[in-house]
C-alpha cells in the first residue's frame, strides 16, 4: 500500500511515516499543501493522510482537488479541531474519513488499512494459491500449515503478487507499490526480496519469473 502523509508539524509527520512503514506500508512524507499536490500529480497513492491546516495550499483545497480529479486515492483527514461541525465540514469536502488529534496510532493504522482496501478493486480479506493462504487483516501467511516468518516488505510483495492473480507484475510496479520515493530506482531491492521470499515459501516454487515481464504466482 502506498501512502502520502501531509502534515506540517514535522515531528508528528516523521513519526507517522516511520510507524506506517513498520506496518509494511510504502510512505512518502511532505510538510505543506503545495508539495502534496506535486506528489499527487506524479504518484498514485492508495491513501492520503491529510492535515487540514497546512501552509501553502490549504488542506481543504488539497482534498477538493483530489476529489475533483476523481482520484482513486482515499483521504483520511487529520485536525486538532474535534467538534462535530469540524468533522462534518471535513467529510463534506470529500474526505473519506476523519480522525481528530490527538489519536491512538493503532486506530490510525486500522483506518488507513480500511481506506486502502477501498482504493483498489475489491479483493477478499484472505488470498490463496494452492496451500498458501495470506490473511491480509492479521498480516499472516501460512503454507501447508506452516506459518511463514515474513518481513513487512516480503509480506507486501507476496500480497501484491497474489492480488494480481494470473497477471504478471513488473519490478517497477512492485517498487512503486511496496517501496517509497526514497528508494533508488536502480536498486536490487525487488530481486533481493523475491529471492528471500522464494526461500521462505519453500517447494514447490510459487513465484515464477516472466522474462522481460516481471513475476507471477503459478500453482503447480
N, C-alpha and C positions, 0 to 999 in steps of 0.2 A: 504494500500500500504506500502511495506517495502522498506526503502531507506537507502543506505550506503553513508555517506558523508566522503570523503577523502580529507583533506585539512591540510597543515602543519602549517598555521597561526591559532593558537588555538582560538583566539578571534573570528575570522571570522567563523571558523568551528563550534564553540558552538552556535554562533548567527544563522547560517543557520539551525542547528539542532533544536534549540528552535522554530524558525519561522515555519519550516515544521511540527513540532509536533502540533503547534497551528492550522495548516491546516488539522489536523486529520491523519497525516501520522505517521507510526512507524519508528523511525530514530535511527541508530547507527552512532557514530562519531569516526573516527580514524585519527591519525595525520601523518602517514607515510605509504609508499607502502608495507612494509613487513606485518604490521598489517592488511592492507586492504586485502592482499592475504589470510591471516589466516581467516579473517571473511568470505570471499567469498567461502572458502573451506567448511565452517561449516553451512552457512545460504544462502538460496535463496533470493536474492534481486530483486525487480522489477526494481529499478533504482539505478545506482551508479553515484553520483555527484563527479567527479574526477578532482583534480588539476593536472596539468602536471608536475610541477617542485617539486617533492617530495623527501624527504630524504629516505634512504634505497632503495627499488626498485622504480625506476623512474615511474612516472605516465604513460608514454608511454608504458612501459613494462607491467604494470598492465592491461592496455587496451588491449594490444596484447594477453595476457593470457586469458582474458575474452572472446575475440573473438575466439581464438584457441580452447577453450573448448566448443564452441557452446552454451554458456550460454544464457538463456533467459533474463538475466539482460541487460537493456539498459543503455548506458553510455552517460552522459552529461558532457562534458569536460569543465573545467574552467581554465583560464590562464590570466595572466596580459598582455601577448602578444596579440595584436589585429590586426595584419596585415592580409591581405588576405592569404598570404603564410602560416602563422601560422594556420589559420582556415582550409585551405586545407590539411596541414600536419596532423592536429588532426583528421579530418574526414577520411583521408587516412589510419590511424591506425585502423580504425574500429569503432570510436566513432559515436554514433547516432545523436548527436547534439553538439553544441559548443557555449559557452557563454563567451565573454571576460569580464574581470574585469576592472573597477567597473561595476556592473549590478544593475538593478532595481529588488528588491526582488519579486515583483508581476510577473515579467517576468520569473524569476527563477521558481516560483511555477507553472506557466502555462506550462512551458516546461517540468518540472518534471511530471506533471499530464498527458501531452500528451504522453510522453515516457512510463509512467506506463500503459496506455491503450494499448500500442503496445507490452508490455512484456507478456501479457496474451492472451488467445484465445479471439477473437473479441466478444464483448458484446455490446448491444445497449446503447446509451447515457442515456436512461431512462429505469429503471427496474420497473416491475409492478407485483403485486399479488392482485387480487381482486380489492378492492377500494383503495389500497395503490400504490402510484407512487413515485419513488425515482429518482430525476433528479441529475445525477452524476456531471455534469459540474457546476450547480448552487448550489450544495450541499443543496438541498431542498427535504424534504419528506412530502407528503400530503396524508392523508387518509380521504376518504369521504368528500372532500372539505375542510378539516381542516389541516392547516399547523402544523407539529409537531416540537416542540422545542427540538431538539436533541443535545446532546453534540457531539464533534468530534468523540469520541470513540463509542458512541451509533450509530452514522451515519455509521461509518466504519463497525461495526459488522453487521448492517442491510444490508449494501451493500454486504458484503461477503455472507450472507445467501441468499439474492435474486439472486446474480450472480451464486450461486451453483445450482439453480433450485430445482430439486427433490432430489439432493444428500444430504446426511447427512454430516454436518460439525462438526468435533470434537472440543472440547475445546482447545486441543493442537494446532490445525490448526488456530483457532481464535486468540489464544495467540501469535502465530508466525506472523500472518499477520497484526494484529492490534496494538500489543504492541511491545516494543523493548527489547534489551538484558538486560536492567537494571531492568526488571520486574522479580520478584521472580517466578520461575516456579511452585511453590506450592501456588501461590496467589489465592484468590477467585474473582479476578477482572472480569473474564468472567461471572461467575454466577451472580455477583452483577450487571454487565452491562446488562445482559439478563433480569434480574428481573425489572430493571428500564425501559428498552426498552419495555417490555411487558405492563407495566403500562401506558406508554405514547401512545402505539399503541391502547390500549383500546380493546373493544369486538366487534365482536367475536375474539378470540385469533388467531394469525397467526403463532407465533413461538412455535413449539412443541418440547418437549424433547424426544429423542430416547434413551431408556435405554441402557447404556453402549456403546453408539454411539456418541451422541452429539445433535445437533439441526438441525431442518429443517423447512422451510416455508411450511405450508399446508393451502391451501384455503378451507374454509368450504362452 
